[in-house]
Amino acid sequence: MVNEQVVTMAIRARPDFSSQIARAGLTRSEVARAADISTRTLDALARPETYKRTGALRESTAWKIARALATLTSQAPEAAYNQLFVEVEE
């Protein structure tokens, strides 16, 4: 019998998440509004240690944020996703 290990992937905000938004000339509030999510959600992603969180989020939420950034900066959603998020093994 082969011992197979299942790898689970988690989506996390990149360490420079907040800086990426700022470099685009936007605030977290503007991105949150465009993504139809709370500013507190983006704040928790930007500073997970402050909110006692891991920085992980649901795929659907990550894509809402990425699509919002993409729309606000005229880039492809996939590019915005890669700019803001990383997938890591749990």
N, C-alpha and C positions, 0 to 999 in steps of 0.2 A: 504494500500500500504506500502511495506517494503522499507525503505530508505537504499539502498545498496551503500556502498562506494567502489569505485574501487581503489585498491592499485597498485601503479606503483613502480616498482623496478628499481634502478639505480646501475650500476657497478662502483665502485670507487677503486682507488688504496689504499691499506692499508697504514696507517701512516708510517710504516717501509719499504715501497716499495723499496726505494733506498738501504737501509741496507740489505734487503734480496738478492738483486742482488750482492752487495759487499761481503756478507758472502759466496756466491757461487763462489767467486774468479773471478767475471766478472765485466766488466765496463758496463755502460749504452750503450755506443757506440757498444760494442760487441753484446749485446742483440738486440739493434735496427737493426744492420746489419743482424743478423740472422732472425729477424722477418720481414725484408724488410720494415721497417718504419723509419721515421726520428728520429735522436737523440733528436731533440727538442720535439717530442711527449713524449718521456720518461722523459725528463727533466721537462716538464709541469706536468706530473703525479707525479714525485718525489717532486716537489715544486709548487703546484698549486697556492698558494698565490702570488708567484713571477710573475706568468703569468696571474694573475687575472682570474683564471679558477676554476672550482668546483672540479676537480679531477675525474669527471665522464667521461666515455668513452663508445664507442660502444662495444657490445658483440663481434663482429667479430675482433675488434682490440685487445680486452683483450685476446681472444683465440690465436691470432697470437703471442702475446708477451709470453703467457703461453707455447705455443708449442715450441717457440724458446728457452726459458729457460729450458724446459724439455729436449730438444735435447742436449743442451750444458751441462746439468748436469746429463744426463742419469736417468731421473725420469719420472713418468707418467705425461701427460699433465694436468690431473685433480689435481694432487698434486701441480704442479707449479701454476696453476690457484688459488688454495686455499691459496698458500703461498703469492701471490701478490695482490689478489683482494678480495673484499667483496661486497656483494649485500645488498643494504640498501633501505628502503622505502623512496620514495620522498614525 
